Amino acid sequence: MPAKDIYHDNVKNALVKDKDGWIITHDPLRLKWGTNHLYVDLGAEQLLTAEKENRKIAVEVKSFTSHSNLADLENALGQYILY
């Protein structure tokens, strides 16, 4: 399982405190692709009472703290495309 980003808890708390009422369902969210497992930082859902259905999101937290912002961006874009 990958290490948590330095802003992981801040993002998680922001989702929970958001006025739209997100509920954290997975920390981390595990995705299976063939025999491989991928881990997205957070999975959350929101109950839409007017429509009686759920909205679900996957949240990947990035801080861009390495010596190369370009390498951080490349890594983040690669994960986004893969998910």
Biopython code that builds the backbone (N, CA, C, O; Angstrom):
import numpy as np
from Bio.PDB.StructureBuilder import StructureBuilder

atoms = [
    (1, "MET", "N", (0.852, -1.171, 0.000)),
    (1, "MET", "CA", (0.000, 0.000, 0.000)),
    (1, "MET", "C", (0.903, 1.241, 0.000)),
    (1, "MET", "O", (1.870, 1.295, 0.760)),
    (2, "PRO", "N", (0.599, 2.242, -0.845)),
    (2, "PRO", "CA", (1.447, 3.427, -0.932)),
    (2, "PRO", "C", (1.338, 4.307, 0.312)),
    (2, "PRO", "O", (0.361, 4.255, 1.059)),
    (3, "ALA", "N", (2.378, 5.116, 0.501)),
    (3, "ALA", "CA", (2.384, 6.056, 1.627)),
    (3, "ALA", "C", (1.398, 7.190, 1.372)),
    (3, "ALA", "O", (1.122, 7.545, 0.226)),
    (4, "LYS", "N", (0.874, 7.748, 2.452)),
    (4, "LYS", "CA", (-0.062, 8.865, 2.334)),
    (4, "LYS", "C", (0.703, 10.152, 2.031)),
    (4, "LYS", "O", (1.800, 10.369, 2.547)),
    (5, "ASP", "N", (0.123, 10.990, 1.200)),
    (5, "ASP", "CA", (0.667, 12.299, 0.873)),
    (5, "ASP", "C", (0.578, 13.192, 2.107)),
    (5, "ASP", "O", (-0.240, 12.941, 2.991)),
    (6, "ILE", "N", (1.400, 14.220, 2.176)),
    (6, "ILE", "CA", (1.395, 15.088, 3.367)),
    (6, "ILE", "C", (0.074, 15.839, 3.545)),
    (6, "ILE", "O", (-0.247, 16.258, 4.657)),
    (7, "TYR", "N", (-0.692, 16.015, 2.473)),
    (7, "TYR", "CA", (-1.966, 16.717, 2.563)),
    (7, "TYR", "C", (-3.164, 15.774, 2.638)),
    (7, "TYR", "O", (-4.307, 16.228, 2.594)),
    (8, "HIS", "N", (-2.923, 14.489, 2.750)),
    (8, "HIS", "CA", (-3.989, 13.478, 2.733)),
    (8, "HIS", "C", (-5.086, 13.782, 3.758)),
    (8, "HIS", "O", (-6.265, 13.846, 3.408)),
    (9, "ASP", "N", (-4.706, 13.965, 4.997)),
    (9, "ASP", "CA", (-5.702, 14.190, 6.060)),
    (9, "ASP", "C", (-6.442, 15.508, 5.876)),
    (9, "ASP", "O", (-7.629, 15.602, 6.191)),
    (10, "ASN", "N", (-5.745, 16.537, 5.362)),
    (10, "ASN", "CA", (-6.404, 17.817, 5.114)),
    (10, "ASN", "C", (-7.498, 17.668, 4.064)),
    (10, "ASN", "O", (-8.598, 18.195, 4.229)),
    (11, "VAL", "N", (-7.196, 16.950, 2.981)),
    (11, "VAL", "CA", (-8.185, 16.752, 1.917)),
    (11, "VAL", "C", (-9.344, 15.909, 2.434)),
    (11, "VAL", "O", (-10.504, 16.202, 2.140)),
    (12, "LYS", "N", (-9.042, 14.876, 3.193)),
    (12, "LYS", "CA", (-10.084, 14.016, 3.754)),
    (12, "LYS", "C", (-11.015, 14.826, 4.661)),
    (12, "LYS", "O", (-12.237, 14.709, 4.566)),
    (13, "ASN", "N", (-10.440, 15.635, 5.529)),
    (13, "ASN", "CA", (-11.251, 16.463, 6.433)),
    (13, "ASN", "C", (-12.082, 17.483, 5.663)),
    (13, "ASN", "O", (-13.228, 17.752, 6.024)),
    (14, "ALA", "N", (-11.512, 18.049, 4.607)),
    (14, "ALA", "CA", (-12.254, 19.030, 3.802)),
    (14, "ALA", "C", (-13.464, 18.382, 3.137)),
    (14, "ALA", "O", (-14.533, 18.989, 3.074)),
    (15, "LEU", "N", (-13.307, 17.157, 2.643)),
    (15, "LEU", "CA", (-14.445, 16.463, 2.031)),
    (15, "LEU", "C", (-15.541, 16.192, 3.054)),
    (15, "LEU", "O", (-16.723, 16.376, 2.761)),
    (16, "VAL", "N", (-15.161, 15.763, 4.236)),
    (16, "VAL", "CA", (-16.142, 15.436, 5.277)),
    (16, "VAL", "C", (-16.871, 16.694, 5.752)),
    (16, "VAL", "O", (-18.075, 16.654, 6.004)),
    (17, "LYS", "N", (-16.146, 17.807, 5.874)),
    (17, "LYS", "CA", (-16.746, 19.050, 6.367)),
    (17, "LYS", "C", (-17.473, 19.832, 5.282)),
    (17, "LYS", "O", (-18.161, 20.806, 5.587)),
    (18, "ASP", "N", (-17.338, 19.432, 4.037)),
    (18, "ASP", "CA", (-17.965, 20.128, 2.916)),
    (18, "ASP", "C", (-19.481, 20.146, 3.083)),
    (18, "ASP", "O", (-20.063, 19.173, 3.564)),
    (19, "LYS", "N", (-20.110, 21.221, 2.699)),
    (19, "LYS", "CA", (-21.563, 21.369, 2.843)),
    (19, "LYS", "C", (-22.335, 20.373, 1.993)),
    (19, "LYS", "O", (-23.521, 20.149, 2.236)),
    (20, "ASP", "N", (-21.684, 19.765, 0.995)),
    (20, "ASP", "CA", (-22.365, 18.802, 0.127)),
    (20, "ASP", "C", (-22.464, 17.407, 0.748)),
    (20, "ASP", "O", (-23.132, 16.536, 0.192)),
    (21, "GLY", "N", (-21.817, 17.185, 1.878)),
    (21, "GLY", "CA", (-22.001, 15.949, 2.624)),
    (21, "GLY", "C", (-21.331, 14.704, 2.063)),
    (21, "GLY", "O", (-21.972, 13.658, 1.958)),
    (22, "TRP", "N", (-20.052, 14.795, 1.700)),
    (22, "TRP", "CA", (-19.331, 13.611, 1.224)),
    (22, "TRP", "C", (-19.042, 12.673, 2.392)),
    (22, "TRP", "O", (-18.724, 13.116, 3.496)),
    (23, "ILE", "N", (-19.155, 11.383, 2.135)),
    (23, "ILE", "CA", (-18.848, 10.354, 3.122)),
    (23, "ILE", "C", (-17.656, 9.560, 2.588)),
    (23, "ILE", "O", (-17.702, 9.038, 1.475)),
    (24, "ILE", "N", (-16.598, 9.472, 3.379)),
    (24, "ILE", "CA", (-15.415, 8.720, 2.961)),
    (24, "ILE", "C", (-15.760, 7.233, 3.059)),
    (24, "ILE", "O", (-16.111, 6.742, 4.132)),
    (25, "THR", "N", (-15.659, 6.527, 1.945)),
    (25, "THR", "CA", (-15.997, 5.105, 1.905)),
    (25, "THR", "C", (-14.767, 4.218, 1.858)),
    (25, "THR", "O", (-14.814, 3.062, 2.280)),
    (26, "HIS", "N", (-13.661, 4.754, 1.345)),
    (26, "HIS", "CA", (-12.420, 3.975, 1.223)),
    (26, "HIS", "C", (-11.221, 4.882, 1.487)),
    (26, "HIS", "O", (-11.171, 6.017, 1.013)),
    (27, "ASP", "N", (-10.264, 4.371, 2.243)),
    (27, "ASP", "CA", (-9.040, 5.112, 2.545)),
    (27, "ASP", "C", (-7.891, 4.118, 2.695)),
    (27, "ASP", "O", (-7.549, 3.752, 3.819)),
    (28, "PRO", "N", (-7.296, 3.680, 1.611)),
    (28, "PRO", "CA", (-7.429, 4.084, 0.209)),
    (28, "PRO", "C", (-8.488, 3.264, -0.532)),
    (28, "PRO", "O", (-8.995, 2.264, -0.025)),
    (29, "LEU", "N", (-8.802, 3.718, -1.740)),
    (29, "LEU", "CA", (-9.710, 3.018, -2.637)),
    (29, "LEU", "C", (-8.875, 2.059, -3.482)),
    (29, "LEU", "O", (-7.993, 2.492, -4.224)),
    (30, "ARG", "N", (-9.146, 0.779, -3.373)),
    (30, "ARG", "CA", (-8.374, -0.228, -4.119)),
    (30, "ARG", "C", (-9.097, -0.569, -5.415)),
    (30, "ARG", "O", (-10.275, -0.925, -5.410)),
    (31, "LEU", "N", (-8.379, -0.454, -6.512)),
    (31, "LEU", "CA", (-8.895, -0.827, -7.821)),
    (31, "LEU", "C", (-8.136, -2.053, -8.305)),
    (31, "LEU", "O", (-6.932, -2.166, -8.078)),
    (32, "LYS", "N", (-8.820, -2.957, -8.958)),
    (32, "LYS", "CA", (-8.163, -4.154, -9.493)),
    (32, "LYS", "C", (-8.174, -4.068, -11.007)),
    (32, "LYS", "O", (-9.213, -3.807, -11.614)),
    (33, "TRP", "N", (-7.030, -4.286, -11.609)),
    (33, "TRP", "CA", (-6.891, -4.276, -13.062)),
    (33, "TRP", "C", (-6.132, -5.541, -13.438)),
    (33, "TRP", "O", (-4.908, -5.604, -13.322)),
    (34, "GLY", "N", (-6.878, -6.553, -13.892)),
    (34, "GLY", "CA", (-6.267, -7.860, -14.138)),
    (34, "GLY", "C", (-5.826, -8.454, -12.820)),
    (34, "GLY", "O", (-6.624, -8.610, -11.896)),
    (35, "THR", "N", (-4.547, -8.787, -12.739)),
    (35, "THR", "CA", (-4.001, -9.321, -11.487)),
    (35, "THR", "C", (-3.330, -8.243, -10.650)),
    (35, "THR", "O", (-2.780, -8.536, -9.588)),
    (36, "ASN", "N", (-3.369, -7.004, -11.113)),
    (36, "ASN", "CA", (-2.712, -5.893, -10.417)),
    (36, "ASN", "C", (-3.704, -5.113, -9.574)),
    (36, "ASN", "O", (-4.899, -5.072, -9.866)),
    (37, "HIS", "N", (-3.186, -4.499, -8.527)),
    (37, "HIS", "CA", (-3.986, -3.637, -7.658)),
    (37, "HIS", "C", (-3.443, -2.222, -7.729)),
    (37, "HIS", "O", (-2.237, -2.000, -7.622)),
    (38, "LEU", "N", (-4.346, -1.264, -7.910)),
    (38, "LEU", "CA", (-4.008, 0.154, -7.915)),
    (38, "LEU", "C", (-4.677, 0.786, -6.708)),
    (38, "LEU", "O", (-5.760, 0.362, -6.304)),
    (39, "TYR", "N", (-4.049, 1.787, -6.135)),
    (39, "TYR", "CA", (-4.604, 2.433, -4.949)),
    (39, "TYR", "C", (-4.792, 3.924, -5.193)),
    (39, "TYR", "O", (-3.824, 4.645, -5.436)),
    (40, "VAL", "N", (-6.032, 4.382, -5.129)),
    (40, "VAL", "CA", (-6.357, 5.802, -5.172)),
    (40, "VAL", "C", (-6.478, 6.243, -3.720)),
    (40, "VAL", "O", (-6.979, 5.492, -2.883)),
    (41, "ASP", "N", (-6.025, 7.451, -3.418)),
    (41, "ASP", "CA", (-5.959, 7.885, -2.022)),
    (41, "ASP", "C", (-7.276, 7.794, -1.269)),
    (41, "ASP", "O", (-7.307, 7.290, -0.146)),
    (42, "LEU", "N", (-8.364, 8.272, -1.863)),
    (42, "LEU", "CA", (-9.645, 8.289, -1.165)),
    (42, "LEU", "C", (-10.789, 7.925, -2.106)),
    (42, "LEU", "O", (-10.763, 8.246, -3.294)),
    (43, "GLY", "N", (-11.775, 7.258, -1.560)),
    (43, "GLY", "CA", (-13.034, 7.047, -2.254)),
    (43, "GLY", "C", (-14.123, 7.673, -1.402)),
    (43, "GLY", "O", (-14.102, 7.541, -0.179)),
    (44, "ALA", "N", (-15.077, 8.354, -2.030)),
    (44, "ALA", "CA", (-16.142, 9.008, -1.272)),
    (44, "ALA", "C", (-17.439, 8.917, -2.052)),
    (44, "ALA", "O", (-17.444, 8.735, -3.270)),
    (45, "GLU", "N", (-18.530, 9.047, -1.327)),
    (45, "GLU", "CA", (-19.831, 9.089, -1.994)),
    (45, "GLU", "C", (-20.692, 10.152, -1.344)),
    (45, "GLU", "O", (-20.470, 10.564, -0.206)),
    (46, "GLN", "N", (-21.675, 10.579, -2.102)),
    (46, "GLN", "CA", (-22.592, 11.622, -1.650)),
    (46, "GLN", "C", (-24.000, 11.183, -2.022)),
    (46, "GLN", "O", (-24.274, 10.858, -3.177)),
    (47, "LEU", "N", (-24.880, 11.176, -1.047)),
    (47, "LEU", "CA", (-26.268, 10.810, -1.294)),
    (47, "LEU", "C", (-27.025, 12.033, -1.793)),
    (47, "LEU", "O", (-27.071, 13.065, -1.124)),
    (48, "LEU", "N", (-27.613, 11.907, -2.968)),
    (48, "LEU", "CA", (-28.436, 12.982, -3.525)),
    (48, "LEU", "C", (-29.882, 12.671, -3.166)),
    (48, "LEU", "O", (-30.532, 11.859, -3.823)),
    (49, "THR", "N", (-30.373, 13.314, -2.133)),
    (49, "THR", "CA", (-31.703, 12.973, -1.615)),
    (49, "THR", "C", (-32.812, 13.293, -2.599)),
    (49, "THR", "O", (-33.802, 12.563, -2.665)),
    (50, "ALA", "N", (-32.674, 14.358, -3.360)),
    (50, "ALA", "CA", (-33.733, 14.725, -4.293)),
    (50, "ALA", "C", (-33.867, 13.697, -5.411)),
    (50, "ALA", "O", (-34.966, 13.455, -5.910)),
    (51, "GLU", "N", (-32.752, 13.095, -5.801)),
    (51, "GLU", "CA", (-32.787, 12.132, -6.895)),
    (51, "GLU", "C", (-32.719, 10.683, -6.415)),
    (51, "GLU", "O", (-32.867, 9.756, -7.212)),
    (52, "LYS", "N", (-32.495, 10.488, -5.121)),
    (52, "LYS", "CA", (-32.413, 9.155, -4.523)),
    (52, "LYS", "C", (-31.342, 8.286, -5.189)),
    (52, "LYS", "O", (-31.572, 7.112, -5.480)),
    (53, "GLU", "N", (-30.195, 8.868, -5.419)),
    (53, "GLU", "CA", (-29.089, 8.097, -5.966)),
    (53, "GLU", "C", (-27.784, 8.614, -5.381)),
    (53, "GLU", "O", (-27.755, 9.674, -4.754)),
    (54, "ASN", "N", (-26.707, 7.868, -5.584)),
    (54, "ASN", "CA", (-25.407, 8.233, -5.038)),
    (54, "ASN", "C", (-24.485, 8.763, -6.125)),
    (54, "ASN", "O", (-24.526, 8.310, -7.269)),
    (55, "ARG", "N", (-23.659, 9.723, -5.754)),
    (55, "ARG", "CA", (-22.547, 10.163, -6.593)),
    (55, "ARG", "C", (-21.290, 9.660, -5.922)),
    (55, "ARG", "O", (-21.155, 9.766, -4.703)),
    (56, "LYS", "N", (-20.368, 9.115, -6.693)),
    (56, "LYS", "CA", (-19.128, 8.582, -6.134)),
    (56, "LYS", "C", (-17.945, 9.255, -6.807)),
    (56, "LYS", "O", (-17.980, 9.562, -7.999)),
    (57, "ILE", "N", (-16.894, 9.482, -6.021)),
    (57, "ILE", "CA", (-15.675, 10.072, -6.547)),
    (57, "ILE", "C", (-14.464, 9.307, -6.033)),
    (57, "ILE", "O", (-14.509, 8.668, -4.982)),
    (58, "ALA", "N", (-13.397, 9.386, -6.786)),
    (58, "ALA", "CA", (-12.088, 8.898, -6.348)),
    (58, "ALA", "C", (-11.193, 10.124, -6.300)),
    (58, "ALA", "O", (-11.178, 10.919, -7.239)),
    (59, "VAL", "N", (-10.444, 10.286, -5.210)),
    (59, "VAL", "CA", (-9.625, 11.476, -5.010)),
    (59, "VAL", "C", (-8.167, 11.056, -4.864)),
    (59, "VAL", "O", (-7.825, 10.273, -3.977)),
    (60, "GLU", "N", (-7.319, 11.574, -5.730)),
    (60, "GLU", "CA", (-5.876, 11.345, -5.634)),
    (60, "GLU", "C", (-5.258, 12.636, -5.116)),
    (60, "GLU", "O", (-5.451, 13.696, -5.711)),
    (61, "VAL", "N", (-4.518, 12.557, -4.013)),
    (61, "VAL", "CA", (-3.934, 13.729, -3.367)),
    (61, "VAL", "C", (-2.471, 13.842, -3.793)),
    (61, "VAL", "O", (-1.715, 12.875, -3.689)),
    (62, "LYS", "N", (-2.079, 14.998, -4.263)),
    (62, "LYS", "CA", (-0.703, 15.248, -4.697)),
    (62, "LYS", "C", (-0.190, 16.524, -4.064)),
    (62, "LYS", "O", (-0.934, 17.494, -3.924)),
    (63, "SER", "N", (1.104, 16.530, -3.670)),
    (63, "SER", "CA", (1.670, 17.721, -3.035)),
    (63, "SER", "C", (2.788, 18.376, -3.850)),
    (63, "SER", "O", (3.128, 19.528, -3.581)),
    (64, "PHE", "N", (3.364, 17.697, -4.819)),
    (64, "PHE", "CA", (4.441, 18.252, -5.644)),
    (64, "PHE", "C", (5.587, 18.761, -4.777)),
    (64, "PHE", "O", (5.937, 19.940, -4.838)),
    (65, "THR", "N", (6.174, 17.873, -3.968)),
    (65, "THR", "CA", (7.225, 18.267, -3.033)),
    (65, "THR", "C", (8.617, 17.790, -3.418)),
    (65, "THR", "O", (9.570, 18.041, -2.680)),
    (66, "SER", "N", (8.766, 17.105, -4.556)),
    (66, "SER", "CA", (10.103, 16.640, -4.925)),
    (66, "SER", "C", (10.920, 17.800, -5.492)),
    (66, "SER", "O", (10.430, 18.925, -5.587)),
    (67, "HIS", "N", (12.148, 17.521, -5.862)),
    (67, "HIS", "CA", (13.024, 18.565, -6.403)),
    (67, "HIS", "C", (12.618, 18.985, -7.813)),
    (67, "HIS", "O", (13.043, 20.036, -8.292)),
    (68, "SER", "N", (11.803, 18.175, -8.478)),
    (68, "SER", "CA", (11.398, 18.483, -9.846)),
    (68, "SER", "C", (9.876, 18.535, -9.955)),
    (68, "SER", "O", (9.198, 17.511, -9.881)),
    (69, "ASN", "N", (9.357, 19.746, -10.132)),
    (69, "ASN", "CA", (7.913, 19.887, -10.315)),
    (69, "ASN", "C", (7.443, 19.179, -11.579)),
    (69, "ASN", "O", (6.324, 18.670, -11.635)),
    (70, "LEU", "N", (8.308, 19.151, -12.595)),
    (70, "LEU", "CA", (7.952, 18.489, -13.839)),
    (70, "LEU", "C", (7.807, 16.980, -13.627)),
    (70, "LEU", "O", (6.889, 16.367, -14.170)),
    (71, "ALA", "N", (8.690, 16.389, -12.856)),
    (71, "ALA", "CA", (8.582, 14.958, -12.550)),
    (71, "ALA", "C", (7.325, 14.675, -11.741)),
    (71, "ALA", "O", (6.655, 13.667, -11.966)),
    (72, "ASP", "N", (6.999, 15.563, -10.793)),
    (72, "ASP", "CA", (5.768, 15.407, -10.012)),
    (72, "ASP", "C", (4.545, 15.479, -10.912)),
    (72, "ASP", "O", (3.613, 14.689, -10.761)),
    (73, "LEU", "N", (4.542, 16.424, -11.850)),
    (73, "LEU", "CA", (3.431, 16.568, -12.782)),
    (73, "LEU", "C", (3.308, 15.336, -13.678)),
    (73, "LEU", "O", (2.207, 14.843, -13.924)),
    (74, "GLU", "N", (4.432, 14.852, -14.155)),
    (74, "GLU", "CA", (4.439, 13.648, -14.996)),
    (74, "GLU", "C", (3.850, 12.459, -14.237)),
    (74, "GLU", "O", (3.058, 11.702, -14.799)),
    (75, "ASN", "N", (4.218, 12.290, -12.996)),
    (75, "ASN", "CA", (3.702, 11.209, -12.164)),
    (75, "ASN", "C", (2.196, 11.367, -11.935)),
    (75, "ASN", "O", (1.444, 10.399, -12.047)),
    (76, "ALA", "N", (1.761, 12.582, -11.615)),
    (76, "ALA", "CA", (0.330, 12.832, -11.363)),
    (76, "ALA", "C", (-0.499, 12.594, -12.622)),
    (76, "ALA", "O", (-1.561, 11.976, -12.554)),
    (77, "LEU", "N", (-0.027, 13.074, -13.761)),
    (77, "LEU", "CA", (-0.765, 12.869, -15.014)),
    (77, "LEU", "C", (-0.814, 11.395, -15.387)),
    (77, "LEU", "O", (-1.827, 10.904, -15.886)),
    (78, "GLY", "N", (0.274, 10.701, -15.144)),
    (78, "GLY", "CA", (0.297, 9.260, -15.423)),
    (78, "GLY", "C", (-0.733, 8.505, -14.583)),
    (78, "GLY", "O", (-1.429, 7.627, -15.095)),
    (79, "GLN", "N", (-0.829, 8.836, -13.319)),
    (79, "GLN", "CA", (-1.819, 8.197, -12.454)),
    (79, "GLN", "C", (-3.234, 8.555, -12.905)),
    (79, "GLN", "O", (-4.110, 7.690, -12.933)),
    (80, "TYR", "N", (-3.461, 9.800, -13.251)),
    (80, "TYR", "CA", (-4.790, 10.245, -13.695)),
    (80, "TYR", "C", (-5.205, 9.465, -14.936)),
    (80, "TYR", "O", (-6.329, 8.967, -15.009)),
    (81, "ILE", "N", (-4.317, 9.357, -15.899)),
    (81, "ILE", "CA", (-4.630, 8.644, -17.140)),
    (81, "ILE", "C", (-4.877, 7.165, -16.850)),
    (81, "ILE", "O", (-5.785, 6.567, -17.427)),
    (82, "LEU", "N", (-4.093, 6.581, -15.977)),
    (82, "LEU", "CA", (-4.230, 5.165, -15.648)),
    (82, "LEU", "C", (-5.557, 4.876, -14.945)),
    (82, "LEU", "O", (-6.199, 3.866, -15.234)),
    (83, "TYR", "N", (-5.971, 5.744, -14.031)),
    (83, "TYR", "CA", (-7.225, 5.519, -13.307)),
    (83, "TYR", "C", (-8.404, 5.762, -14.204)),
    (83, "TYR", "O", (-9.548, 5.623, -13.772)),
]
sb = StructureBuilder()
sb.init_structure("model")
sb.init_model(0)
sb.init_chain("A")
sb.init_seg("    ")
for serial, (resi, resn, name, xyz) in enumerate(atoms, 1):
    if name == "N":
        sb.init_residue(resn, " ", resi, " ")
    sb.init_atom(name, np.array(xyz, "f"), 0.0, 1.0, " ", f" {name:<3s}", serial, name[0])
structure = sb.get_structure()
